[in-house]
Amino acid sequence: MLVTILDPSGERSFLTDRGANLNLCADDLPPTLLDGVGMVMVSGYSFFAPGPRKAVQGLLAAARQRGVAIAIDPASIGFLAEVGPRHFRDWVGTADWLFANESEAEMLTGEAEFERQMQLLGEQFGDVVIKRGRFGAALGGRDGIAISQPAPVVQVVDTTGAGDAFAAGFMAALMRGEAHDRCLAQGIERGAKAVQFVGGQPG
């Protein structure tokens, strides 16, 4: 069950019940799921309970053995605060990509300064994308910010699903072999479209 609460600016908060998600196990995630896959993206929600965490860690281990790229979305600042960033980073391990929003990046690094967040996250993740809402997004790594792009000015109705729409746009462009600046632009475009509608929209 998921209850979404919107404030007048369109920002959302979730009240969640993990429900059947707690039953996720290794049998649900066989290595064959990786057949023909260019990248596997995992939501941080998967790591916050022991059973699902073990199942997802097994799939990520298989992905690393096969050379399949891995992307992580921390997903929840509330859960990160609950378990602690060190535990989360240990559970996730190394990955090719991280898609975090500003609050998640600060929580994971303990740093308020944007450039420093990028550098610290780049020590664990090959490429780091930090989503900045109405300020757009940036991409970088251990050497700091490499690309930063603004977001278009749009009427924000509901931010639910904007991060997912961003990731979908970015990764679709990445899988097509487009340059990183174009991937970032696609992600921002999709995220900006998603916030203009009520409910989680595909962007």
Contact map, one row per residue, 1 for C-alpha under 8 A:
11100000000000011110000000000000000000000000000000000000000000000000000000000000000000000000000000000000000000000000000000000000000000000000000000000000000000000000000000000000000000000000000000000000000
11110000000001111000000000000000000000000000000000000000000000000000000000000000000000000000000000000000000000000000000000000000000000000000000000000000000000000000000000000000000000000000000000000000000
11111000000001110000000000000000000000000000000000000000000000000000000000000000000000000000000000000000000000000000000000000000000000000000000000000000000000000000000000000000000000000000000000000000000
01111100000111100000000000000000000000000000000000000000000000000000000000000000000000000000000000000000000000000000000000000000000000000000000000000000000000000000000000000000000000000000000000000000000
00111110000111000000000000000000000000000000000000000000000000000000000000000000000000000000000000000000000000000000000000000000000000000000000000000000000000000000000000000000000000000000000000000000000
00011111111110000000000000000000000000000000000000000000000000000000000000000000000000000000000000000000000000000000000000000000000000000000000000000000000001000000000000000000000000000000000000000000000
00001111111100000000000000000000000000000000000000000000000000000000000000000000000000000000000000000000000000000000000000000000000000000000000000000000000000000000000000000000000000000000000000000000000
00000111111000000000000000000000000000000000000000000000000000000000000000000000000000000000000000000000000000000000000000000000000000000000000000000000000000000000000000000000000000000000000000000000000
00000111111000000000000000000000000000000000000000000000000000000000000000000000000000000000000000000000000000000000000000000000000000000000000000000000000111000000000000000000000000000000000000000000000
00000111111100000000000000000000000000000000000000000000000000000000000000000000000000000000000000000000000000000000000000000000000000000000000000000000000111100000000000000000000000000000000000100000000
00000111111110000000000000000000000000000000000000000000000000000000000000000000000000000000000000000000000000000000000000000000000000000000000000000000000001110000000000000000000000000000000000000000000
00011110011111000000000000000000000000000000000000000000000000000000000000000000000000000000000000000000000000000000000000000000000000000000000000000000000001110000000000000000000000000000000000000000000
00011100001111100000000000000000000000000000000000000000000000000000000000000000000000000000000000000000000000000000000000000000000000000000000000000000000000000000000000000000000000000000000000000000000
01111000000111110000000000000000000000000000000000000000000000000000000000000000000000000000000000000000000000000000000000000000000000000000000000000000000000000000000000000000000000000000000000000000000
01110000000011111000000000000000000000000000000000000000000000000000000000000000000000000000000000000000000000000000000000000000000000000000000000000000000000000000000000000000000000000000000000000000000
11100000000001111100000000000000000000000000000000000000000000000000000000000000000000000000000000000000000000000000000000000000000000000000000000000000000000000000000000000000000000000000000000000000000
11000000000000111110000000000000000000000000000000000000000000000000000000000000000000000000000000000000000000000000000000000000000000000000000000000000000000000000000000000000000000000000000000000000000
10000000000000011111110000000000000000000000000000000000000000000000000000000000000000000000000000000000000000000000000000000000000000000000000000000000000000000000000000000000000000000000000000000000000
10000000000000001111110000000000000000000000000000000000000000000000000000000000000000000000000000000000000000000000000000000000000000000000000000000000000000000000000000000000000000000000000000000000000
00000000000000000111111100000000000000000000000000000000000000000000000000000000000000000000000000000000000000000000000000000000000000000000000000000000000000000000000000000000000000000000000000000000000
00000000000000000111111100000000000000000000000000010000000000000000000000000000000000000000000000000000000000000000000000000000000000000000000000000000000000000000000000000000000000000000000000000000000
00000000000000000111111100000000000000000000000010110000000000000000000000000000000000000000000000000000000000000000000000000000000000000000000000000000000000000000000000000000000000000000000000000000000
00000000000000000001111110000000000000000000000000110000000000000000000000000000000000000000000000000000000000000000000000000000000000000000000000000000000000000000000000000000000000000000000000000000000
00000000000000000001111111010000000000000000000000110010000000000000000000000000000000000000000000000000000000000000000000000000000000000000000000000000000000000000000000000000000000000000000000000000000
00000000000000000000001111111000000000000000000000110110000000000000000000000000000000000000000000000000000000000000000000000000000000000000000000000000000000000000000000000000000000000000000000000000000
00000000000000000000000111111100000000000000000000000111011000000000000000000000000000000000000000000000000000000000000000000000000000000000000000000000000000000000000000000000000000000000000000000000000
00000000000000000000000011111100000000000000000000000010000000000000000000000000000000000000000000000000000000000000000000000000000000000000000000000000000000000000000000000000000000000000000000000000000
00000000000000000000000111111100000000000000000000000010000000000000000000000000000000000000000000000000000000000000000000000000000000000000000000000000000000000000000000000000000000000000000000000000000
00000000000000000000000011111110100000000000000000000011001000000000000000000000000000000000000000000000000000000000000000000000000000000000000000000000000000000000000000000000000000000000000000000000000
00000000000000000000000001111111100000000000000000000000001000000000000000000000000000000000000000000000000000000000000000000000000000000000000000000000000000000000000000000000000000000000000000000000000
00000000000000000000000000001111111000000000000000000000001001100000000000000000000000000000000000000000000000000000000000000000000000000000000000000000000000000000000000000000000000000000000000000000000
00000000000000000000000000000111111000000000000000000000000000000000000000000000000000000000000000000000000000000000000000000000000000000000000000000000000000000000000000000000000000000000000000000000000
00000000000000000000000000001111111010000000000000000000000000000000000000000000000000000000000000000000000000000000000000000000000000000000000000000000000000000000000000000000000000000000000000000000000
00000000000000000000000000000011111110010000000000000000000000100001000000000000000000000000000000000000000000000000000000000000000000000000000000000000000000000000000000000000000000000000000000000000000
00000000000000000000000000000011111110000000000000000000000000000000000000000000000000000000000000000000000000000000000000000000000000000000000000000000000000000000000000000000000000000000000000000000000
00000000000000000000000000000000011111000000000000000000000000000000000000000000000000000000000000000000000000000000000000000000000000000000000000000000000000000000000000000000000000000000000000000000000
00000000000000000000000000000000111111110000000000000000000000000001000000000000000000000000000000000000000000000000000000000000000000000000000000000000000000000000000000000000000000000000000000000000000
00000000000000000000000000000000000111110000000000000000000000000001100000000000000000000000000000000000000000000000000000000000000000000000000000000000000000000000000000000010000000000000000000000000000
00000000000000000000000000000000000011111000000000000000000000000001111000000000000000000000000000000000000000000000000000000000000000000000000000000000000000000000000000000000000000000000000000000000000
00000000000000000000000000000000010011111100000000000000000000100001111000000000000000000000000000000000000000000000000000000000000000000000000000000000000000000000000000000000000000000000000000000000000
00000000000000000000000000000000000000111110000000000000000000000000011110000000000000000000000000000000000000000000000000000000000000000000000000000000000000000000000000000000000000000000000000000000000
00000000000000000000000000000000000000011111010000000001000000000000011110000000000000000000000000000000000000000000000000000000000000000000000000000000000000000000000000000000000000000000000000000000000
00000000000000000000000000000000000000001111110000000000000000000000000111100000000000000000000000000000000000000000000000000000000000000000000000000000000000000000000000000000000000000000000000000000000
00000000000000000000000000000000000000000111111100000000000000000000000111110000000000000000000000000000000000000000000000000000000000000000000000000000000000000000000000000000000000000000000000000000000
00000000000000000000000000000000000000000011111100000000000000000000000001110010000000000000000000000000000000000000000000000000000000000000000000000000000000000000000000000000000000000000000000000000000
00000000000000000000000000000000000000000111111110011001000000000000000000000000000000000000000000000000000000000000000000000000000000000000000000000000000000000000000000000000000000000000000000000000000
00000000000000000000000000000000000000000001111111011101000000000000000000000000000000010011000000000000000000000000000000000000000000000000000000000000000000000000000000000000000000000000000000000000000
00000000000000000000000000000000000000000001111111011000000000000000000000000010001000000000000000000000000000000000000000000000000000000000000000000000000000000000000000000000000000000000000000000000000
00000000000000000000010000000000000000000000011111111000000000000000000000000000000000000000000000000000000000000000000000000000000000000000000000000000000000000000000000000000000000000000000000000000000
00000000000000000000000000000000000000000000001111111100000000000000000000000000000000000000000000000000000000000000000000000000000000000000000000000000000000000000000000000000000000000000000000000000000
00000000000000000000011110000000000000000000000011111110000000000000000000000000000000000000000000000000000000000000000000000000000000000000000000000000000000000000000000000000000000000000000000000000000
00000000000000000000111110000000000000000000011111111111000000000000000000000000000000000000000000000000000000000000000000000000000000000000000000000000000000000000000000000000000000000000000000000000000
00000000000000000000000000000000000000000000011111111111100000000000000000000000000000000010000000000000000000000000000000000000000000000000000000000000000000000000000000000000000000000000000000000000000
00000000000000000000000011000000000000000000001001111111110000000000000000000000000000000000000000000000000000000000000000000000000000000000000000000000000000000000000000000000000000000000000000000000000
00000000000000000000000111111000000000000000000000111111111000000000000000000000000000000000000000000000000000000000000000000000000000000000000000000000000000000000000000000000000000000000000000000000000
00000000000000000000000001001000000000000100011000011111111100000000000000000000000000000000000000000000000000000000000000000000000000000000000000000000000000000000000000000000000000000000000000000000000
00000000000000000000000000000000000000000000000000001111111110000000000000000000000000000011000000000000000000000000000000000000000000000000000000000000000000000000000000000000000000000000000000000000000
00000000000000000000000001000000000000000000000000000111111111000000000000000000000000000000000000000000000000000000000000000000000000000000000000000000000000000000000000000000000000000000000000000000000
00000000000000000000000001001110000000000000000000000011111111100000000000000000000000000000000000000000000000000000000000000000000000000000000000000000000000000000000000000000000000000000000000000000000
00000000000000000000000000000000000000000000000000000001111111110000010000000000000000000000000000000000000000000000000000000000000000000000000000000000000000000000000000000000000000000000000000000000000
00000000000000000000000000000000000000000000000000000000111111111000000000000000000000000000000000000000000000000000000000000000000000000000000000000000000000000000000000000000000000000000000000000000000
00000000000000000000000000000010000000000000000000000000011111111100000000000000000000000000000000000000000000000000000000000000000000000000000000000000000000000000000000000000000000000000000000000000000
00000000000000000000000000000010010000010000000000000000001111111111110000000000000000000000000000000000000000000000000000000000000000000000000000000000000000000000000000000000000000000000000000000000000
00000000000000000000000000000000000000000000000000000000000111111111110000000000000000000000000000000000000000000000000000000000000000000000000000000000000000000000000000000000000000000000000000000000000
00000000000000000000000000000000000000000000000000000000000011111111000000000000000000000000000000000000000000000000000000000000000000000000000000000000000000000000000000000000000000000000000000000000000
00000000000000000000000000000000000000000000000000000000000001111111000000000000000000000000000000000000000000000000000000000000000000000000000000000000000000000000000000000000000000000000000000000000000
00000000000000000000000000000000000000000000000000000000000000111111100000000000000000000000000000000000000000000000000000000000000000000000000000000000000000000000000000000000000000000000000000000000000
00000000000000000000000000000000010011110000000000000000000000111111110000000000000000000000000000000000000000000000000000000000000000000000000000000000000000000000000000000000000000000000000000000000000
00000000000000000000000000000000000001110000000000000000000000110011111000000000000000000000001110000000000000000000000000000000000000000000000000000000000000000000000000000000000000000000000000000000000
00000000000000000000000000000000000000111100000000000000000100110001111100000000000000000000001110000000000000000000000000000000000000000000000000000000000000000000000000000000000000000000000000000000000
00000000000000000000000000000000000000111100000000000000000000000000111110000000000000000000001111100000000000000000000000000000000000000000000000000000000000000000000000000000000000000000000000000000000
00000000000000000000000000000000000000001111000000000000000000000000011111000000000000000001001011100000000000000000000000000000000000000000000000000000000000000000000000000000000000000000000000000000000
00000000000000000000000000000000000000001111000000000000000000000000001111100000000000000000000001110000000000000000000000000000000000000000000000000000000000000000000000000000000000000000000000000000000
00000000000000000000000000000000000000000011100000000000000000000000000111111001000000000000000001110001000000000000000000000000000000000000000000000000000000000000000000000000000000000000000000000000000
00000000000000000000000000000000000000000011100000000000000000000000000011111000000000000000000000010000000000000000000000000000000000000000000000000000000000000000000000000000000000000000000000000000000
00000000000000000000000000000000000000000001100000000000000000000000000001111111000000000000000000000001000000000000000000000000000000000000000000000000000000000000000000000000000000000000000000000000000
00000000000000000000000000000000000000000000000000000000000000000000000001111111100000000000000000000011001000000000000000000000000000000000000000000000000000000000000000000000000000000000000000000000000
00000000000000000000000000000000000000000000000000000000000000000000000000011111110000000000000000000000000000000000000000000000000000000000000000000000000000000000000000000000000000000000000000000000000
00000000000000000000000000000000000000000000100100000000000000000000000000011111111000000000000000000000000000000000000000000000000000000000000000000000000000000000000000000000000000000000000000000000000
00000000000000000000000000000000000000000000000000000000000000000000000001011111111110010000000000000001001100000000000000000000000000000000000000000000000000000000000000000000000000000000000000000000000
00000000000000000000000000000000000000000000000000000000000000000000000000001111111110000000000000000000001000000000000000000000000000000000000000000000000000000000000000000000000000000000000000000000000
00000000000000000000000000000000000000000000000000000000000000000000000000000111111100000000000000000000000000000000000000000000000000000000000000000000000000000000000000000000000000000000000000000000000
00000000000000000000000000000000000000000000000100000000000000000000000000000011111110110000000000000000000000000000000000000000000000000000000000000000000000000000000000000000000000000000000000000000000
00000000000000000000000000000000000000000000000000000000000000000000000000000001111111110000000000000000000000000000000000000000000000000000000000000000000000000000000000000000000000000000000000000000000
00000000000000000000000000000000000000000000000000000000000000000000000000000001101111111000000000000000001110000000000000000000000000000000000000000000000000000000000000000000000000000000000000000000000
00000000000000000000000000000000000000000000000000000000000000000000000000000000000111111100000000000000000100000000000000000000000000000000000000000000000000000000000000000000000000000000000000000000000
00000000000000000000000000000000000000000000000000000000000000000000000000000000001111111110000000000000000000000000000000000000000000000000000000000000000000000000000000000000000000000000000000000000000
00000000000000000000000000000000000000000000001000000000000000000000000000000001001111111111000000000000000000000000000000000000000000000000000000000000000000000000000000000000000000000000000000000000000
00000000000000000000000000000000000000000000000000000000000000000000000000000000000011111111100000000000000100000000000000000000000000000000000000000000000000000000000000000000000000000000000000000000000
00000000000000000000000000000000000000000000000000000000000000000000000000000000000001111111100000000000000000000000000000000000000000000000000000000000000000000000000000000000000000000000000000000000000
00000000000000000000000000000000000000000000001000001000100000000000000000000000000000111111100000000000000000000000000000000000000000000000000000000000000000000000000000000000000000000000000000000000000
00000000000000000000000000000000000000000000001000000000100000000000000100000000000000011111111000000000000000000000000000000000000000000000000000000000000000000000000000000000000000000000000000000000000
00000000000000000000000000000000000000000000000000000000000000000000000000000000000000001111111000000000000000000000000000010000000000000000000000000000000000000000000000000000000000000000000000000000000
00000000000000000000000000000000000000000000000000000000000000000000000000000000000000000001111100000000000000000000000000011000000000000000000000000000000000000000000000000000000000000000000000000000000
00000000000000000000000000000000000000000000000000000000000000000000111100000000000000000001111111000000000000000000000000011100000000000000000000000000000000000000000000000000000000000000000000000000000
00000000000000000000000000000000000000000000000000000000000000000000111000000000000000000000011111000000000000000000000000001110000000000000000000000000000000000000000000000000000000000000000000000000000
00000000000000000000000000000000000000000000000000000000000000000000111100000000000000000000001111100000000000000000000000001111100000000000000000000000000000000000000000000000000000000000000000000000000
00000000000000000000000000000000000000000000000000000000000000000000001111000000000000000000001111110000000000000000000000001011100000000000000000000000000000000000000000000000000000000000000000000000000
00000000000000000000000000000000000000000000000000000000000000000000001111000000000000000000000011111000000000000000000000000001111000000000000000000000000000000000001000000000000000000000000000000000000
00000000000000000000000000000000000000000000000000000000000000000000000011100000000000000000000001111111100000000000000000000001111000000000000000000000000000000000000000000000000000000000000000000000000
00000000000000000000000000000000000000000000000000000000000000000000000000000000000000000000000000111111100000000000000000000000011110000000000000000000000000000000000000000000000000000000000000000000000
00000000000000000000000000000000000000000000000000000000000000000000000000000000000000000000000000011111110000000000000000000000011100000000000000000000000000000000000000000000000000000000000000000000000
00000000000000000000000000000000000000000000000000000000000000000000000000001000000000000000000000011111111000000000000000000000000000000000000000000000000000000000000000000000000000000000000000000000000
00000000000000000000000000000000000000000000000000000000000000000000000001011001000000000000000000011111111100000000000000000000000000000000000000000000000000000000000000000000000000000000000000000000000
00000000000000000000000000000000000000000000000000000000000000000000000000000000000000000000000000011111111110000000110010000000010000000000000000000000000000000000000000000000000000000000000000000000000
00000000000000000000000000000000000000000000000000000000000000000000000000000000000000000000000000000111111111110000100000000000000000000000000000000000000000000000000000000000000000000000000000000000000
00000000000000000000000000000000000000000000000000000000000000000000000000001001100010000000000000000011111111100000000000000000000000000000000000000000000000000000000000000000000000000000000000000000000
00000000000000000000000000000000000000000000000000000000000000000000000000000001000011001000000000000001111111000000000010000000000000000000000000000000000000000000000000000000000000000000000000000000000
00000000000000000000000000000000000000000000000000000000000000000000000000000000000010000000000000000000111111100000100110000000000000000000000000000000000000000000000000000000000000000000000000000000000
00000000000000000000000000000000000000000000000000000000000000000000000000000000000000000000000000000000011111110000000000000000000000000000000000000000000000000000000000000000000000000000000000000000000
00000000000000000000000000000000000000000000000000000000000000000000000000000000000000000000000000000000011011111101100000000000000000000000000000000000000000000000000000000000000000000000000000000000000
00000000000000000000000000000000000000000000000000000000000000000000000000000000000000000000000000000000010001111101100000000000000000000000000000000000000000000000000000000000000000000000000000000000000
00000000000000000000000000000000000000000000000000000000000000000000000000000000000000000000000000000000000000111111100000000000000000000000000000000000000000000000000000000000000000000000000000000000000
00000000000000000000000000000000000000000000000000000000000000000000000000000000000000000000000000000000000000111111110000000000000000000000000000000000000000000000000000000000000000000000000000000000000
00000000000000000000000000000000000000000000000000000000000000000000000000000000000000000000000000000000000000001111111000000000000000000000000110000000000000000000000000000000000000000000000000000000000
00000000000000000000000000000000000000000000000000000000000000000000000000000000000000000000000000000000000000111111111100000000000000000000000100000000000000000000000000000000000000000000000000000000000
00000000000000000000000000000000000000000000000000000000000000000000000000000000000000000000000000000000110010111111111110000000000000000000000000000000000000000000000000000000000000000000000000000000000
00000000000000000000000000000000000000000000000000000000000000000000000000000000000000000000000000000000100000000111111111000001010000000001111110000000000000000000000000000000000000000000000000000000000
00000000000000000000000000000000000000000000000000000000000000000000000000000000000000000000000000000000000000000011111111100000000000000001111110000000000000000000000000000000000000000000000000000000000
00000000000000000000000000000000000000000000000000000000000000000000000000000000000000000000000000000000000010000001111111110000000000000000110000000000000000000000000000000000000000000000000000000000000
00000000000000000000000000000000000000000000000000000000000000000000000000000000000000000000000000000000100110000000111111111001000000000000110000000000000000000000000000000000000000000000000000000000000
00000000000000000000000000000000000000000000000000000000000000000000000000000000000000000000000000000000000000000000011111111111000000000001111100000000000000000000000000000000000000000000000000000000000
00000000000000000000000000000000000000000000000000000000000000000000000000000000000000000000000000000000000000000000001111111100000000000000110000000000000000000000000000000000000000000000000000000000000
00000000000000000000000000000000000000000000000000000000000000000000000000000000000000000000111000000000000000000000000111111100000000000000000000000000000000000000000000000000000000000000000000000000000
00000000000000000000000000000000000000000000000000000000000000000000000000000000000000000000011111000000000000000000000011111111000000000000100000000000000000000000000000000000000000000000000000000000000
00000000000000000000000000000000000000000000000000000000000000000000000000000000000000000000001110000000000000000000000001111111000000000000100000000000000000000000000000000000000000000000000000000000000
00000000000000000000000000000000000000000000000000000000000000000000000000000000000000000000000111000000000000000000000001001111100000000011100000000000000000000000000000000000000000000000000000000000000
00000000000000000000000000000000000000000000000000000000000000000000000000000000000000000000000011110000000000000000010011001111110000000011100000000000000000000000000000000000000000000000000000000000000
00000000000000000000000000000000000000000000000000000000000000000000000000000000000000000000000011110000000000000000000000000011111000001111000000000000000000000000000000000000000000000000000000000000000
00000000000000000000000000000000000000000000000000000000000000000000000000000000000000000000000000111100100000000000010000000001111100001110000000000000000000000000000000000000000000000000000000000000000
00000000000000000000000000000000000000000000000000000000000000000000000000000000000000000000000000111100000000000000000000000000111110011100000000000000000000000010000000000000000000000000000000000000000
00000000000000000000000000000000000000000000000000000000000000000000000000000000000000000000000000001100000000000000000000000000011111111100000000000000000000000000000000000000000000000000000000000000000
00000000000000000000000000000000000000000000000000000000000000000000000000000000000000000000000000001000000000000000000000000000001111111000000000000010000000000000000000000000000000000000000000000000000
00000000000000000000000000000000000000000000000000000000000000000000000000000000000000000000000000000000000000000000000000000000000111110000000000000111100000000000000000000000000000000000000000000000000
00000000000000000000000000000000000000000000000000000000000000000000000000000000000000000000000000000000000000000000000000000000000111111000000000000110000000000000000000000000000000000000000000000000000
00000000000000000000000000000000000000000000000000000000000000000000000000000000000000000000000000000000000000000000000000000000001111111100000000011111000000000000000000000000000000000001000000000000000
00000000000000000000000000000000000000000000000000000000000000000000000000000000000000000000000000000000000000000000000000000000111110111110000000011110000000000000000000000000000000010001000000000000000
00000000000000000000000000000000000000000000000000000000000000000000000000000000000000000000000000000000000000000000000000000000111100011111000011111000000000000000000000000000000000010000000000000000000
00000000000000000000000000000000000000000000000000000000000000000000000000000000000000000000000000000000000000000000000000000011110000001111100011110000000000000000000000000000000000010000000000000000000
00000000000000000000000000000000000000000000000000000000000000000000000000000000000000000000000000000000000000000000011001000011100000000111111111100000000000000000000000000000000000000000000000000000000
00000000000000000000000000000000000000000000000000000000000000000000000000000000000000000000000000000000000000000000011111101111000000000011111111000000000000000000000000000000000000000000000000000000000
00000000000000000000000000000000000000000000000000000000000000000000000000000000000000000000000000000000000000000000011111100000000000000001111100000000000000000000000000000000000000000000000000000000000
00000000000000000000000000000000000000000000000000000000000000000000000000000000000000000000000000000000000000000000011001000000000000000001111111000000000000000000000000000000000000000000000000000000000
00000000000000000000000000000000000000000000000000000000000000000000000000000000000000000000000000000000000000000011011001000000000000000001111111000000000000000000000000000000000000000000000000000000000
00000000000000000000000000000000000000000000000000000000000000000000000000000000000000000000000000000000000000000010011000000000000000000111101111110000000000000000000000000000000000000000000000000000000
00000000000000000000000000000000000000000000000000000000000000000000000000000000000000000000000000000000000000000000000000000000000000000111101111110000000000000000000000000000000000000000000000000000000
00000000000000000000000000000000000000000000000000000000000000000000000000000000000000000000000000000000000000000000000000000000000000000111000011111000000000000000000000000000000010000000000000000000000
00000000000000000000000000000000000000000000000000000000000000000000000000000000000000000000000000000000000000000000000000000000000000011110000011111100000000000000000000000000000000000000000000000000000
00000000000000000000000000000000000000000000000000000000000000000000000000000000000000000000000000000000000000000000000000000000000000011100000000111110000000000000000000000000000000011000000000000000000
00000000000000000000000000000000000000000000000000000000000000000000000000000000000000000000000000000000000000000000000000000000000001111000000000011111000000000000000000000000000000000000000000000000000
00000000000000000000000000000000000000000000000000000000000000000000000000000000000000000000000000000000000000000000000000000000000011111000000000001111100000000000000000000000000000000001100100000000000
00000000000000000000000000000000000000000000000000000000000000000000000000000000000000000000000000000000000000000000000000000000000001010000000000000111110000000000000000000000000000000000100100000000000
00000000000000000000000000000000000000000000000000000000000000000000000000000000000000000000000000000000000000000000000000000000000001000000000000000011111000000000000000000000000000000000000000000000000
00000000000000000000000000000000000000000000000000000000000000000000000000000000000000000000000000000000000000000000000000000000000000000000000000000001111100000000000000000000000000000000000100010000000
00000000000000000000000000000000000000000000000000000000000000000000000000000000000000000000000000000000000000000000000000000000000000000000000000000000111110000000000000000000000000000000000000110000000
00000000110000000000000000000000000000000000000000000000000000000000000000000000000000000000000000000000000000000000000000000000000000000000000000000000011111100000000000000000000000000000000000111000000
00000000110000000000000000000000000000000000000000000000000000000000000000000000000000000000000000000000000000000000000000000000000000000000000000000000001111100000000000000000000000000000000000111100000
00000100111100000000000000000000000000000000000000000000000000000000000000000000000000000000000000000000000000000000000000000000000000000000000000000000000111110000000000000000000000000000000001111110000
00000000011100000000000000000000000000000000000000000000000000000000000000000000000000000000000000000000000000000000000000000000000000000000000000000000000111111100000000000000000000000000000001100001000
00000000001100000000000000000000000000000000000000000000000000000000000000000000000000000000000000000000000000000000000000000000000000000000000000000000000001111110000000000000000000000000000001100111100
00000000000000000000000000000000000000000000000000000000000000000000000000000000000000000000000000000000000000000000000000000000000000000000000000000000000000111111100000000000000000000000000001100011110
00000000000000000000000000000000000000000000000000000000000000000000000000000000000000000000000000000000000000000000000000000000000000000000000000000000000000111111110000000000000000000000011101100001101
00000000000000000000000000000000000000000000000000000000000000000000000000000000000000000000000000000000000000000000000000000000001000000000000000000000000000011111111000000000000000000000001000000000000
00000000000000000000000000000000000000000000000000000000000000000000000000000000000000000000000000000000000000000000000000000000000000000000000000000000000000001111111100000000000000000000001000000000000
00000000000000000000000000000000000000000000000000000000000000000000000000000000000000000000000000000000000000000000000000000000000000000000000000000000000000001111111110000000000000000010011001000000111
00000000000000000000000000000000000000000000000000000000000000000000000000000000000000000000000000000000000000000000000000000000000000000000000000000000000000000111111111000000000000000111111000000000000
00000000000000000000000000000000000000000000000000000000000000000000000000000000000000000000000000100000000000000000000000000000000000000000000000000000000000000011111111100000000000000010000000000000000
00000000000000000000000000000000000000000000000000000000000000000000000000000000000000000000000000000000000000000000000000000000000000000000000000000000000000000001111111110000000000000010010000000000000
00000000000000000000000000000000000000000000000000000000000000000000000000000000000000000000000000000000000000000000000000000000000000000000000000000000000000000000111111111000000000100111110000000000000
00000000000000000000000000000000000000000000000000000000000000000000000000000000000000000000000000000000000000000000000000000000000000000000000000000000000000000000011111111100000000111110000000000000000
00000000000000000000000000000000000000000000000000000000000000000000000000000000000000000000000000000000000000000000000000000000000000000000000000000000000000000000001111111110000000100010000000000000000
00000000000000000000000000000000000000000000000000000000000000000000000000000000000000000000000000000000000000000000000000000000000000000000000000000000000000000000000111111111000000100000000000000000000
00000000000000000000000000000000000000000000000000000000000000000000000000000000000000000000000000000000000000000000000000000000000000000000000000000000000000000000000011111111110001100100000000000000000
00000000000000000000000000000000000000000000000000000000000000000000000000000000000000000000000000000000000000000000000000000000000000000000000000000000000000000000000001111111111100100000000000000000000
00000000000000000000000000000000000001000000000000000000000000000000000000000000000000000000000000000000000000000000000000000000000000000000000000000000000000000000000000111111110000000000000000000000000
00000000000000000000000000000000000000000000000000000000000000000000000000000000000000000000000000000000000000000000000000000000000000000000000000000000000000000000000000011111110000000000000000000000000
00000000000000000000000000000000000000000000000000000000000000000000000000000000000000000000000000000000000000000000000000000000000000000000000000000000000000000000000000001111111000000000000000000000000
00000000000000000000000000000000000000000000000000000000000000000000000000000000000000000000000000000000000000000000000000000000000000000000000000000000000000000000000000001111111101100000000000000000000
00000000000000000000000000000000000000000000000000000000000000000000000000000000000000000000000000000000000000000000000000000000000000000000000000000000000000000000000000000100111111100000000000000000000
00000000000000000000000000000000000000000000000000000000000000000000000000000000000000000000000000000000000000000000000000000000000000000000000000000000000000000000000000000100011111110000000000000000000
00000000000000000000000000000000000000000000000000000000000000000000000000000000000000000000000000000000000000000000000000000000000000000000000000100000000000000000000000000000001111111000000000000000000
00000000000000000000000000000000000000000000000000000000000000000000000000000000000000000000000000000000000000000000000000000000000000000000000000000000000000000000000000001000011111111100000000000000000
00000000000000000000000000000000000000000000000000000000000000000000000000000000000000000000000000000000000000000000000000000000000000000000000000000000000000000000000011111100011111111110000000000000000
00000000000000000000000000000000000000000000000000000000000000000000000000000000000000000000000000000000000000000000000000000000000000001110000000001000000000000000000001000000000111111111000000000000000
00000000000000000000000000000000000000000000000000000000000000000000000000000000000000000000000000000000000000000000000000000000000000000000000000001000000000000000000001000000000011111111100000000000000
00000000000000000000000000000000000000000000000000000000000000000000000000000000000000000000000000000000000000000000000000000000000000000000000000000000000000000000010011001000000001111111110000000000000
00000000000000000000000000000000000000000000000000000000000000000000000000000000000000000000000000000000000000000000000000000000000000000000000000000000000000000000111111100000000000111111111000000000000
00000000000000000000000000000000000000000000000000000000000000000000000000000000000000000000000000000000000000000000000000000000000000011000000000000010000000000000010010000000000000011111111100000000000
00000000000000000000000000000000000000000000000000000000000000000000000000000000000000000000000000000000000000000000000000000000000000000000000000000011000000000000010010000000000000001111111110000000000
00000000000000000000000000000000000000000000000000000000000000000000000000000000000000000000000000000000000000000000000000000000000000000000000000000000000000000100110110000000000000000111111111000000001
00000000000000000000000000000000000000000000000000000000000000000000000000000000000000000000000000000000000000000000000000000000000000000000000000000000000000000111110000000000000000000011111111100000001
00000000000000000000000000000000000000000000000000000000000000000000000000000000000000000000000000000000000000000000000000000000000000000000000000000011010000000100000000000000000000000001111111110000001
00000000000000000000000000000000000000000000000000000000000000000000000000000000000000000000000000000000000000000000000000000000000000000000000000000000000000000000000000000000000000000000111111111000001
00000000000000000000000000000000000000000000000000000000000000000000000000000000000000000000000000000000000000000000000000000000000000000000000000000000000001111100100000000000000000000000011111111001111
00000000010000000000000000000000000000000000000000000000000000000000000000000000000000000000000000000000000000000000000000000000000000000000000000000000001111111100000000000000000000000000001111111100000
00000000000000000000000000000000000000000000000000000000000000000000000000000000000000000000000000000000000000000000000000000000000000000000000000000000011111000000000000000000000000000000000111111100000
00000000000000000000000000000000000000000000000000000000000000000000000000000000000000000000000000000000000000000000000000000000000000000000000000000000000111000000000000000000000000000000000011111111100
00000000000000000000000000000000000000000000000000000000000000000000000000000000000000000000000000000000000000000000000000000000000000000000000000000000000011010000000000000000000000000000000000111111100
00000000000000000000000000000000000000000000000000000000000000000000000000000000000000000000000000000000000000000000000000000000000000000000000000000000000001011000000000000000000000000000000000001111100
00000000000000000000000000000000000000000000000000000000000000000000000000000000000000000000000000000000000000000000000000000000000000000000000000000000000000111100000000000000000000000000000001001111110
00000000000000000000000000000000000000000000000000000000000000000000000000000000000000000000000000000000000000000000000000000000000000000000000000000000000000011100100000000000000000000000000001001111111
00000000000000000000000000000000000000000000000000000000000000000000000000000000000000000000000000000000000000000000000000000000000000000000000000000000000000001000100000000000000000000000000001000001111
00000000000000000000000000000000000000000000000000000000000000000000000000000000000000000000000000000000000000000000000000000000000000000000000000000000000000000100100000000000000000000000011111000000111
